[in-house]
């Protein structure tokens, strides 16, 4: 019996690989490969994919030294500039995972290949415009083929998406009504931005600068929704507001500043609600913030800094910015990564007045070690939990595509803590 048959998806019984990891020799790709080597079930058929066969074979040898099963993994040569090679990967795999960004530059051809072939796909994008492009071009073909195209499977945006999903599940189980005001609060974070993340953010800034329609899309709180006209109107829903923490939950003290990932994460969570037919509720209102201490000064300083940086990135010539950004494929040392981590609490007040909090924390730099676990478990969920996945085809979010099965995996993943309780 093949691994595909064990997953209960006969449409893909003839695929050669359960998971193909594209961009395996990049910084985050390598960490993801290392995670899969230890976390994948026995007999998992995994392929390492990228542009350079020698580097891929070198990586396979390194992995096999620690996890002997990786010696049997395959190597696939492919490039974003060679659509035929991407189609070959999609045709041979049940799931393709991409760590190759900026996705605005390199991502859409692989999405196309997977949507056409009915192959599930997961990536690490934090680029609103890329996800919007993916929806516009490939949602309907993916629905037709049964491909689950799942964006934002790293620190962007699984903590946001899964904690909100779990709050809804708890409220339903308790008969507590729908979700109302819901806010993610970053209580602790330590880590650095990867070169790929910086390049992705800058690519979006440049495109929005060059196109007024794109600039408006980035600003729209519902730009990733399924139907803009069906969304409730809650006003501007700005992502740069400074608030007292007790407005998020009465038990909290001090102040909260804007969270720099909110402009993307909030759109992902709102798309999840729309994909589910707005089951979180018509009064559901979502925002994100970061705890900064007992006085408002750091909060306003951080808010102002973020505005200045965004304005500067749009105004400074590209050649100057590109010299200042960390290079894609680079990252901190293992020692520095292991010192990183985060704790996030997502608070909600339901329509019945009940209050809940979902807490997620991880050991390790969020953008590197943390993200490799999140996308690694997403890949394993798509490949091996198919019989438990409700959604079947389209451009999706993590919580819509994988929901409870992914939450169950994360709750027992190494270095992860995930709980929901009354607040």
URJO-V859507 format. One record per pair of residues at least 4 apart in sequence whose C-alpha atoms are under 8 Angstrom apart, sorted by the first residue. I is the first residue (numbers start at 1). J is the second residue. Records with the same first field share a line. If there is no record, write none. Layout:
I->J + J
//
This chain:
1->5 + 6
2->6 + 13
3->7 + 13 + 18 + 43 + 44
4->8 + 9 + 10 + 12 + 13 + 14 + 15 + 18 + 94
5->9 + 10 + 13
6->384
7->383 + 384 + 385 + 386 + 387
8->386 + 387
9->13 + 386 + 387
12->94
15->91 + 92 + 93 + 94
16->45 + 92 + 93
17->45 + 46 + 47 + 92 + 93 + 94 + 95
18->44 + 45 + 46 + 93 + 94 + 95 + 383
19->45 + 46 + 47 + 93 + 94 + 95 + 96 + 97 + 379 + 380 + 383
20->46 + 47 + 48 + 49 + 89 + 93 + 95 + 96 + 97
21->29 + 33 + 46 + 47 + 48 + 49 + 96 + 97 + 98 + 99
22->29 + 48 + 49 + 50 + 96 + 97 + 98 + 99 + 100
23->29 + 48 + 49 + 50 + 51 + 98 + 99 + 100
24->28 + 29 + 30 + 32 + 33 + 48 + 49 + 50 + 56 + 99
25->29 + 30 + 50 + 55 + 56 + 59
26->30 + 99 + 100 + 329
27->31 + 329 + 330 + 331
28->32 + 99 + 329 + 368 + 371 + 372
29->33 + 99 + 372
30->34 + 59
31->35 + 368 + 369 + 372
32->36 + 372 + 373 + 375 + 376
33->37 + 48 + 63
34->38 + 63
35->39 + 372 + 373 + 376
36->40 + 376
37->63 + 67 + 69 + 70
38->67
40->44 + 380
42->69
45->73
46->73 + 74
47->73 + 74 + 75 + 76
48->56 + 60 + 73 + 74 + 75 + 76
49->56 + 75 + 76 + 77 + 78
50->56 + 76 + 77 + 78 + 79
51->77 + 78 + 79
52->56 + 77
53->57 + 75 + 76 + 77
54->58
55->59
56->60 + 75
57->61 + 75
58->62
59->63
60->64 + 70 + 71 + 73
61->65 + 70 + 71
62->66
63->67 + 68 + 70 + 71
64->68 + 69 + 70 + 71
67->71
69->73
76->89
77->85
78->82 + 85 + 86 + 89
79->83 + 85 + 86
80->86 + 106 + 107 + 109 + 110
82->86
83->87 + 109 + 110 + 113
84->88
85->89
86->90 + 109 + 110 + 113
87->91 + 110 + 113 + 114 + 117
88->92
89->93 + 96
90->94 + 95 + 96 + 110 + 113 + 114 + 117 + 119
91->114 + 117 + 119
93->119
94->119 + 120 + 383
95->119 + 120 + 121 + 122 + 379 + 382 + 383
96->114 + 119 + 120 + 121 + 122 + 379
97->121 + 122 + 123 + 379
98->121 + 122 + 123 + 124
99->123 + 124
100->106 + 107
101->105 + 106 + 107 + 125 + 196 + 197 + 199 + 200
102->106 + 107 + 125 + 196 + 197 + 199 + 200 + 203
103->107 + 108 + 125 + 127 + 130 + 200
104->108 + 127 + 129 + 130 + 200 + 203 + 204
105->203
107->111 + 130
108->112 + 130 + 134
109->113
110->114
111->115 + 121 + 134 + 138 + 149
112->116 + 138
113->117
114->118 + 119 + 120 + 121 + 142 + 147 + 149
115->119 + 120 + 138 + 139 + 141 + 142 + 145 + 146 + 147 + 148 + 149
116->141 + 142 + 145 + 147
117->145 + 147
118->142 + 145 + 146 + 147 + 148
119->146 + 147 + 148
120->147 + 148 + 149 + 150 + 382
121->147 + 148 + 149 + 150 + 151
122->149 + 150 + 151 + 152 + 153 + 375 + 378 + 379
123->150 + 151 + 152 + 153 + 154 + 375
124->151 + 152 + 153 + 154 + 156 + 375
125->130 + 131 + 151 + 152 + 153 + 154 + 156 + 200
126->152 + 156 + 157 + 197 + 200 + 201 + 264 + 265
127->131 + 200 + 201 + 204 + 264
128->132 + 204 + 218 + 224 + 264 + 267
129->133 + 204 + 214 + 217 + 218
130->134
131->135 + 151 + 224
132->136 + 223 + 224
133->137
134->138 + 139 + 395
135->139 + 395
138->142 + 394 + 395
139->143 + 394 + 395
140->144 + 394
141->145 + 394
142->146 + 147 + 148 + 149 + 393 + 394 + 395
143->147 + 148 + 392 + 393 + 394 + 395
144->393
145->393
146->392 + 393 + 394
147->392 + 393 + 394
148->391 + 392 + 393 + 394 + 395 + 396 + 401
149->393 + 394 + 395 + 396
150->395 + 396 + 397 + 398 + 401
151->395 + 396 + 397 + 398
152->156 + 157 + 158 + 397 + 398
153->157 + 158 + 371 + 374 + 375 + 378 + 398
154->158 + 367 + 370 + 371 + 372 + 374 + 375
155->159 + 366 + 367 + 370 + 371 + 374
156->160 + 261 + 264 + 265
157->161 + 264 + 265 + 268 + 398
158->162 + 163 + 374 + 398 + 399
159->163 + 344 + 360
160->164 + 184 + 265 + 266 + 269 + 346
161->165 + 265 + 268 + 269 + 272 + 397 + 398 + 399
162->166 + 398 + 399 + 403 + 407
163->167 + 346 + 358 + 359 + 360
164->168 + 182 + 269 + 346 + 358
165->169 + 399 + 403
166->170 + 358 + 404 + 407 + 420
167->171 + 179 + 348 + 356 + 357 + 358 + 420
168->172 + 178 + 179 + 280
169->173
170->174 + 420
171->175 + 176 + 177 + 178 + 179 + 350
172->176 + 177 + 178
176->350 + 351 + 352 + 353 + 354
177->350 + 351 + 352
178->279 + 280 + 281 + 283 + 284 + 350 + 351 + 352
179->280 + 281 + 283 + 284 + 348 + 349 + 350 + 351
180->281 + 283 + 284 + 285 + 348 + 349 + 350 + 351
181->283 + 284 + 285 + 286 + 348 + 349 + 350
182->248 + 284 + 285 + 286 + 287 + 346 + 347 + 348 + 349
183->248 + 286 + 287 + 288 + 289 + 346 + 347 + 348
184->286 + 287 + 288 + 289 + 344 + 345 + 346 + 347
185->256 + 288 + 289 + 290 + 291 + 344 + 345 + 346 + 347
186->259 + 288 + 289 + 290 + 291 + 342 + 343 + 344 + 345
187->290 + 291 + 342 + 343 + 344 + 345
188->291 + 341 + 342 + 343 + 344
189->340 + 341 + 342 + 343 + 366
190->339 + 340 + 341 + 342 + 365 + 366
191->337 + 340 + 341 + 364 + 365 + 366 + 367
192->332 + 365 + 366 + 367
193->197 + 198 + 367
194->198 + 326 + 328 + 329 + 330 + 331 + 367 + 368
195->199 + 325 + 326 + 327 + 328 + 329 + 330 + 331
196->200 + 327 + 328 + 329 + 330
197->201 + 328
198->202 + 325 + 326
199->203 + 325 + 327 + 328
200->204
201->205
202->206 + 313
203->207
204->208
205->209 + 310 + 313 + 314
206->210 + 314
207->211 + 214 + 215
208->212 + 213 + 214 + 215 + 218
209->215 + 314
211->215
212->216
213->217
214->218
215->219
216->220
217->223
218->223 + 263
219->223
221->236 + 237 + 238 + 266 + 267
222->228 + 231 + 267 + 270 + 271
223->228 + 267
224->267 + 268 + 270 + 271
225->231 + 267 + 270 + 271 + 274 + 275
226->271 + 274 + 275
227->231 + 274
231->274
232->282 + 283
234->285
237->287
239->258 + 259 + 262 + 263 + 287 + 288
240->257 + 258 + 259 + 303
241->257 + 258 + 303
242->255 + 256 + 257 + 258 + 296 + 299 + 300 + 303
243->247 + 255 + 256 + 257
244->248 + 253 + 254 + 255 + 256
245->249 + 250 + 252 + 253 + 254 + 255 + 256 + 291
246->250 + 251 + 252 + 253 + 254
248->252 + 347
249->347 + 423
253->294
254->291 + 292 + 293 + 294 + 295 + 296
255->291 + 292 + 293 + 294 + 295 + 296 + 299
256->289 + 290 + 291 + 292 + 293 + 296 + 299
257->289 + 290 + 291 + 292 + 298 + 299 + 300 + 302 + 303
258->262 + 288 + 289 + 290 + 299 + 302 + 303
259->288 + 289 + 290
260->306
261->265
262->266 + 287 + 288 + 289
263->267
264->268
265->269
266->270 + 286 + 287 + 288
267->271
268->272 + 397
269->273 + 286 + 397
270->274 + 286
271->275 + 397
272->276 + 396 + 397 + 399 + 400
273->277 + 278 + 279 + 280
274->278 + 279
275->396 + 400
276->400
278->282
280->284
292->298 + 299
293->298
295->299
296->300
297->301
298->302
299->303
300->304
301->305
302->306
303->307
304->308
305->309
306->310
307->311
308->312
309->313
310->314
311->315
312->316
313->321
316->320 + 321
317->321
318->322
319->323
320->324
321->325
326->330
332->336 + 337
333->337
334->338
335->339
336->340 + 365
337->364 + 365 + 368 + 369
338->363 + 364 + 365 + 369
339->363 + 364 + 365
340->363 + 364 + 365 + 366
341->361 + 362 + 363 + 364 + 365 + 366 + 370
342->361 + 362 + 363 + 364 + 365 + 366
343->359 + 360 + 361 + 362
344->359 + 360 + 361
345->357 + 358 + 359 + 360
346->357 + 358 + 359
347->355 + 356 + 357 + 358 + 423
348->355 + 356 + 357
349->353 + 354 + 355 + 356
350->354 + 355
354->422
355->422 + 423
356->420 + 421 + 422 + 423
357->420 + 421 + 422 + 423
358->418 + 419 + 420 + 421
359->417 + 418 + 419 + 420
360->416 + 417 + 418 + 419
361->416 + 417 + 418
362->366 + 370 + 415 + 416 + 417
363->369 + 370 + 415 + 416
364->368 + 369 + 370 + 415
365->369 + 370
366->370 + 371
367->371
368->372
369->373
370->374
371->375
372->376
373->377 + 413
374->378 + 410
375->379
376->380
377->381 + 406 + 409 + 410 + 413
378->382 + 398 + 402 + 406
379->383
380->384 + 385
381->385 + 386 + 402 + 405 + 406 + 409
382->386 + 402
385->389 + 405
388->405
389->401 + 402 + 403 + 405
390->401 + 402
391->400 + 401 + 402
392->401
396->400 + 401
397->401
398->402 + 403
399->403 + 404 + 406
402->406
403->407
404->408
405->409
406->410
407->411
408->412
409->413
410->416 + 417 + 418
411->416 + 417 + 418 + 419
412->416 + 417
//
